[in-house]
């Protein structure tokens, strides 16, 4: 039982250390040696859990994306009204990024793993399921003439693009968003995605 516990702790320490290093230095600038040093594990322990730095990144990215998507969907389905849902997700995004800045930096700043890279298959499948569930919420509002019939990529850009840029400024230390500015982002998302009045 003790060896199982230690094994889990080693993997957790590596993931936690990678999150700190990747957030601070970026994935490309983080070395395997710095990952091991940050997590406090031996070379043998590291390779027991992960094959490479890229493997750690893929697992961490997939885990973080799933965490974000689960919280996103939980918030979205709480809202039956189209405008309430659109605006609530922008507010949720800003709150989630503020509560999980290291994970948010990873999602905002790093390229997702491709399908042939570690974590890539999990990310692709997670995204497919996520967009399907968002579409299930979106479709009735679109048919009712409340939301535009937009492709998933354009939907994401119009819905959360400005909020993402605000987060980039926030994380770089260039600007701290105010409550009024976040409310403005919510309003802007609604105006971008609603069906124009006939």
ROFI-181007 format. One record per residue (C-alpha): chain; residue in three letters; residue number from 0; x, y, z. Coordinates in Angstrom, 1 decimal. Example, Ala and Ser with C-alpha at 12.3 -4.5 7.8 and 13.67 -1.06 7.14 Angstrom:
% residues 2
+-------+-----+-----+--------+--------+--------+
! chain ! res !   n !     px !     py !     pz !
+-------+-----+-----+--------+--------+--------+
!     A ! ALA !   0 !   12.3 !   -4.5 !    7.8 !
!     A ! SER !   1 !   13.7 !   -1.1 !    7.1 !
+-------+-----+-----+--------+--------+--------+
//
This chain:
% residues 198
+-------+-----+-----+--------+--------+--------+
! chain ! res !   n !     px !     py !     pz !
+-------+-----+-----+--------+--------+--------+
!     A ! UNK !   0 !    0.0 !    0.0 !    0.0 !
!     A ! UNK !   1 !    2.8 !    2.4 !    0.8 !
!     A ! UNK !   2 !    4.5 !    1.9 !   -2.6 !
!     A ! UNK !   3 !    1.2 !    2.7 !   -4.3 !
!     A ! UNK !   4 !    0.8 !    5.9 !   -2.3 !
!     A ! UNK !   5 !    4.4 !    7.0 !   -3.0 !
!     A ! UNK !   6 !    3.8 !    6.3 !   -6.7 !
!     A ! UNK !   7 !    0.8 !    8.5 !   -6.7 !
!     A ! UNK !   8 !    2.6 !   11.2 !   -4.8 !
!     A ! UNK !   9 !    5.5 !   11.1 !   -7.2 !
!     A ! UNK !  10 !    3.2 !   11.6 !  -10.2 !
!     A ! UNK !  11 !    1.3 !   14.4 !   -8.4 !
!     A ! UNK !  12 !    4.5 !   16.1 !   -7.5 !
!     A ! UNK !  13 !    5.7 !   16.0 !  -11.1 !
!     A ! UNK !  14 !    2.4 !   17.4 !  -12.4 !
!     A ! UNK !  15 !    2.3 !   20.1 !   -9.8 !
!     A ! UNK !  16 !    5.9 !   21.1 !  -10.4 !
!     A ! UNK !  17 !    5.4 !   21.1 !  -14.1 !
!     A ! UNK !  18 !    2.4 !   23.4 !  -13.7 !
!     A ! UNK !  19 !    4.5 !   25.9 !  -11.8 !
!     A ! UNK !  20 !    7.5 !   25.7 !  -14.2 !
!     A ! UNK !  21 !    5.4 !   25.8 !  -17.4 !
!     A ! UNK !  22 !    3.4 !   28.7 !  -16.1 !
!     A ! UNK !  23 !    6.4 !   30.7 !  -15.1 !
!     A ! UNK !  24 !    8.9 !   29.9 !  -18.0 !
!     A ! UNK !  25 !    6.7 !   28.4 !  -20.7 !
!     A ! UNK !  26 !    7.0 !   24.9 !  -22.0 !
!     A ! UNK !  27 !    9.7 !   25.4 !  -24.5 !
!     A ! UNK !  28 !   12.0 !   27.1 !  -22.0 !
!     A ! UNK !  29 !   11.4 !   24.5 !  -19.3 !
!     A ! UNK !  30 !   14.1 !   21.8 !  -19.1 !
!     A ! UNK !  31 !   13.7 !   18.2 !  -17.9 !
!     A ! UNK !  32 !   16.3 !   19.0 !  -15.2 !
!     A ! UNK !  33 !   14.2 !   22.0 !  -13.9 !
!     A ! UNK !  34 !   11.1 !   19.8 !  -13.9 !
!     A ! UNK !  35 !   12.8 !   17.2 !  -11.8 !
!     A ! UNK !  36 !   14.2 !   19.9 !   -9.5 !
!     A ! UNK !  37 !   10.9 !   21.6 !   -9.1 !
!     A ! UNK !  38 !    9.1 !   18.4 !   -8.3 !
!     A ! UNK !  39 !   11.8 !   16.9 !   -6.1 !
!     A ! UNK !  40 !   11.8 !   13.5 !   -7.7 !
!     A ! UNK !  41 !   14.7 !   11.4 !   -8.9 !
!     A ! UNK !  42 !   15.5 !   10.6 !  -12.6 !
!     A ! UNK !  43 !   14.2 !    7.1 !  -12.0 !
!     A ! UNK !  44 !   11.0 !    8.3 !  -10.4 !
!     A ! UNK !  45 !   10.4 !   10.7 !  -13.3 !
!     A ! UNK !  46 !   10.8 !    8.1 !  -16.0 !
!     A ! UNK !  47 !    8.6 !    5.7 !  -14.0 !
!     A ! UNK !  48 !    5.7 !    8.1 !  -14.6 !
!     A ! UNK !  49 !    6.5 !   10.0 !  -17.7 !
!     A ! UNK !  50 !    8.5 !    9.4 !  -20.9 !
!     A ! UNK !  51 !    9.5 !   13.0 !  -21.5 !
!     A ! UNK !  52 !    8.8 !   16.7 !  -20.8 !
!     A ! UNK !  53 !    6.3 !   16.6 !  -23.7 !
!     A ! UNK !  54 !    4.5 !   13.7 !  -22.0 !
!     A ! UNK !  55 !    4.1 !   15.7 !  -18.8 !
!     A ! UNK !  56 !    2.8 !   18.6 !  -20.8 !
!     A ! UNK !  57 !    0.3 !   16.5 !  -22.7 !
!     A ! UNK !  58 !   -1.1 !   15.0 !  -19.6 !
!     A ! UNK !  59 !   -1.2 !   18.3 !  -17.8 !
!     A ! UNK !  60 !   -2.9 !   20.1 !  -20.7 !
!     A ! UNK !  61 !   -5.5 !   17.4 !  -21.2 !
!     A ! UNK !  62 !   -6.2 !   17.4 !  -17.4 !
!     A ! UNK !  63 !   -6.5 !   21.2 !  -17.3 !
!     A ! UNK !  64 !   -8.7 !   21.4 !  -20.4 !
!     A ! UNK !  65 !  -11.1 !   18.7 !  -19.0 !
!     A ! UNK !  66 !  -11.2 !   20.6 !  -15.7 !
!     A ! UNK !  67 !  -12.1 !   23.9 !  -17.5 !
!     A ! UNK !  68 !  -14.7 !   22.3 !  -19.8 !
!     A ! UNK !  69 !  -16.5 !   20.5 !  -16.9 !
!     A ! UNK !  70 !  -16.8 !   23.8 !  -15.0 !
!     A ! UNK !  71 !  -17.9 !   25.6 !  -18.2 !
!     A ! UNK !  72 !  -20.6 !   23.2 !  -19.0 !
!     A ! UNK !  73 !  -21.8 !   23.1 !  -15.4 !
!     A ! UNK !  74 !  -22.2 !   26.9 !  -15.5 !
!     A ! UNK !  75 !  -23.8 !   26.9 !  -19.0 !
!     A ! UNK !  76 !  -26.6 !   24.4 !  -18.3 !
!     A ! UNK !  77 !  -27.6 !   26.4 !  -15.2 !
!     A ! UNK !  78 !  -29.0 !   29.1 !  -17.6 !
!     A ! UNK !  79 !  -32.1 !   28.5 !  -19.7 !
!     A ! UNK !  80 !  -32.1 !   32.1 !  -21.0 !
!     A ! UNK !  81 !  -29.8 !   32.7 !  -24.0 !
!     A ! UNK !  82 !  -28.5 !   36.1 !  -22.9 !
!     A ! UNK !  83 !  -28.0 !   34.9 !  -19.3 !
!     A ! UNK !  84 !  -26.0 !   31.9 !  -20.6 !
!     A ! UNK !  85 !  -23.8 !   33.9 !  -22.9 !
!     A ! UNK !  86 !  -23.0 !   36.5 !  -20.3 !
!     A ! UNK !  87 !  -22.6 !   34.0 !  -17.4 !
!     A ! UNK !  88 !  -19.9 !   32.1 !  -19.4 !
!     A ! UNK !  89 !  -17.8 !   35.2 !  -19.9 !
!     A ! UNK !  90 !  -18.0 !   36.0 !  -16.2 !
!     A ! UNK !  91 !  -17.3 !   32.4 !  -15.4 !
!     A ! UNK !  92 !  -14.2 !   32.4 !  -17.7 !
!     A ! UNK !  93 !  -12.7 !   35.5 !  -16.0 !
!     A ! UNK !  94 !  -13.4 !   34.0 !  -12.5 !
!     A ! UNK !  95 !  -12.0 !   30.6 !  -13.4 !
!     A ! UNK !  96 !   -8.8 !   32.2 !  -14.8 !
!     A ! UNK !  97 !   -8.4 !   34.3 !  -11.7 !
!     A ! UNK !  98 !   -8.9 !   31.3 !   -9.5 !
!     A ! UNK !  99 !   -6.5 !   29.0 !  -11.6 !
!     A ! UNK ! 100 !   -4.0 !   31.4 !  -13.1 !
!     A ! UNK ! 101 !   -1.3 !   28.8 !  -13.7 !
!     A ! UNK ! 102 !   -3.7 !   26.5 !  -15.5 !
!     A ! UNK ! 103 !   -5.3 !   29.4 !  -17.4 !
!     A ! UNK ! 104 !   -1.9 !   30.5 !  -18.6 !
!     A ! UNK ! 105 !   -1.3 !   27.0 !  -19.9 !
!     A ! UNK ! 106 !   -4.5 !   27.0 !  -21.9 !
!     A ! UNK ! 107 !   -4.1 !   30.6 !  -23.2 !
!     A ! UNK ! 108 !   -0.4 !   30.6 !  -24.0 !
!     A ! UNK ! 109 !    0.6 !   27.1 !  -25.1 !
!     A ! UNK ! 110 !   -0.3 !   25.3 !  -28.3 !
!     A ! UNK ! 111 !   -2.5 !   22.3 !  -27.5 !
!     A ! UNK ! 112 !   -0.8 !   18.9 !  -28.2 !
!     A ! UNK ! 113 !   -1.6 !   17.5 !  -31.6 !
!     A ! UNK ! 114 !   -3.3 !   14.2 !  -32.1 !
!     A ! UNK ! 115 !    0.1 !   12.4 !  -32.7 !
!     A ! UNK ! 116 !    1.6 !   13.9 !  -29.5 !
!     A ! UNK ! 117 !    1.2 !   12.9 !  -25.9 !
!     A ! UNK ! 118 !   -2.2 !   14.0 !  -24.7 !
!     A ! UNK ! 119 !   -3.3 !   14.9 !  -28.2 !
!     A ! UNK ! 120 !   -5.9 !   12.1 !  -28.6 !
!     A ! UNK ! 121 !   -7.5 !   12.9 !  -25.2 !
!     A ! UNK ! 122 !   -7.6 !   16.7 !  -26.0 !
!     A ! UNK ! 123 !   -9.2 !   16.0 !  -29.4 !
!     A ! UNK ! 124 !  -11.9 !   13.7 !  -27.9 !
!     A ! UNK ! 125 !  -12.5 !   16.1 !  -25.0 !
!     A ! UNK ! 126 !  -13.0 !   19.0 !  -27.4 !
!     A ! UNK ! 127 !  -15.4 !   17.0 !  -29.6 !
!     A ! UNK ! 128 !  -17.6 !   16.0 !  -26.7 !
!     A ! UNK ! 129 !  -17.4 !   19.6 !  -25.2 !
!     A ! UNK ! 130 !  -18.5 !   21.3 !  -28.4 !
!     A ! UNK ! 131 !  -21.3 !   18.8 !  -28.9 !
!     A ! UNK ! 132 !  -22.7 !   19.7 !  -25.5 !
!     A ! UNK ! 133 !  -22.3 !   23.4 !  -26.1 !
!     A ! UNK ! 134 !  -24.2 !   22.9 !  -29.4 !
!     A ! UNK ! 135 !  -27.0 !   21.1 !  -27.6 !
!     A ! UNK ! 136 !  -27.5 !   24.2 !  -25.4 !
!     A ! UNK ! 137 !  -27.1 !   26.6 !  -28.3 !
!     A ! UNK ! 138 !  -29.3 !   24.9 !  -30.9 !
!     A ! UNK ! 139 !  -32.8 !   25.6 !  -29.3 !
!     A ! UNK ! 140 !  -31.8 !   29.3 !  -28.9 !
!     A ! UNK ! 141 !  -30.6 !   29.5 !  -32.5 !
!     A ! UNK ! 142 !  -33.9 !   27.9 !  -33.7 !
!     A ! UNK ! 143 !  -35.8 !   30.4 !  -31.6 !
!     A ! UNK ! 144 !  -34.1 !   33.2 !  -33.4 !
!     A ! UNK ! 145 !  -32.1 !   34.4 !  -30.4 !
!     A ! UNK ! 146 !  -28.5 !   33.2 !  -31.2 !
!     A ! UNK ! 147 !  -26.7 !   33.3 !  -34.5 !
!     A ! UNK ! 148 !  -26.0 !   30.0 !  -36.4 !
!     A ! UNK ! 149 !  -22.2 !   30.3 !  -36.2 !
!     A ! UNK ! 150 !  -19.4 !   27.7 !  -36.6 !
!     A ! UNK ! 151 !  -17.9 !   26.4 !  -33.4 !
!     A ! UNK ! 152 !  -14.6 !   28.3 !  -34.0 !
!     A ! UNK ! 153 !  -16.3 !   31.6 !  -34.8 !
!     A ! UNK ! 154 !  -18.5 !   31.1 !  -31.8 !
!     A ! UNK ! 155 !  -15.5 !   30.7 !  -29.5 !
!     A ! UNK ! 156 !  -13.8 !   33.8 !  -31.0 !
!     A ! UNK ! 157 !  -16.8 !   36.0 !  -30.6 !
!     A ! UNK ! 158 !  -17.8 !   34.6 !  -27.2 !
!     A ! UNK ! 159 !  -14.5 !   34.5 !  -25.4 !
!     A ! UNK ! 160 !  -11.9 !   36.1 !  -27.6 !
!     A ! UNK ! 161 !  -12.0 !   39.5 !  -25.9 !
!     A ! UNK ! 162 !  -12.0 !   37.9 !  -22.5 !
!     A ! UNK ! 163 !   -9.0 !   35.9 !  -23.5 !
!     A ! UNK ! 164 !   -7.1 !   39.0 !  -24.5 !
!     A ! UNK ! 165 !   -8.1 !   40.7 !  -21.2 !
!     A ! UNK ! 166 !   -6.6 !   37.6 !  -19.4 !
!     A ! UNK ! 167 !   -3.4 !   38.0 !  -21.4 !
!     A ! UNK ! 168 !   -3.0 !   41.6 !  -20.2 !
!     A ! UNK ! 169 !   -4.0 !   40.5 !  -16.7 !
!     A ! UNK ! 170 !   -1.4 !   37.7 !  -16.5 !
!     A ! UNK ! 171 !    1.3 !   39.9 !  -18.0 !
!     A ! UNK ! 172 !    0.8 !   42.4 !  -15.3 !
!     A ! UNK ! 173 !   -0.2 !   45.1 !  -17.8 !
!     A ! UNK ! 174 !   -3.8 !   45.5 !  -16.6 !
!     A ! UNK ! 175 !   -6.1 !   44.4 !  -13.8 !
!     A ! UNK ! 176 !   -9.7 !   44.1 !  -15.1 !
!     A ! UNK ! 177 !  -12.3 !   45.9 !  -13.1 !
!     A ! UNK ! 178 !  -15.8 !   44.6 !  -12.5 !
!     A ! UNK ! 179 !  -17.2 !   47.2 !  -14.9 !
!     A ! UNK ! 180 !  -14.8 !   46.0 !  -17.6 !
!     A ! UNK ! 181 !  -15.8 !   42.3 !  -17.1 !
!     A ! UNK ! 182 !  -19.5 !   43.4 !  -17.3 !
!     A ! UNK ! 183 !  -18.6 !   45.1 !  -20.6 !
!     A ! UNK ! 184 !  -17.1 !   41.9 !  -21.9 !
!     A ! UNK ! 185 !  -20.3 !   40.1 !  -21.0 !
!     A ! UNK ! 186 !  -22.4 !   42.6 !  -22.8 !
!     A ! UNK ! 187 !  -20.0 !   42.6 !  -25.9 !
!     A ! UNK ! 188 !  -20.3 !   38.8 !  -26.2 !
!     A ! UNK ! 189 !  -24.1 !   39.0 !  -26.2 !
!     A ! UNK ! 190 !  -24.1 !   41.7 !  -28.8 !
!     A ! UNK ! 191 !  -21.7 !   39.7 !  -31.0 !
!     A ! UNK ! 192 !  -23.7 !   36.5 !  -30.8 !
!     A ! UNK ! 193 !  -27.4 !   37.4 !  -30.6 !
!     A ! UNK ! 194 !  -29.6 !   37.4 !  -33.7 !
!     A ! UNK ! 195 !  -30.1 !   40.9 !  -34.9 !
!     A ! UNK ! 196 !  -33.7 !   42.1 !  -34.6 !
!     A ! UNK ! 197 !  -35.6 !   41.7 !  -37.9 !
+-------+-----+-----+--------+--------+--------+
//
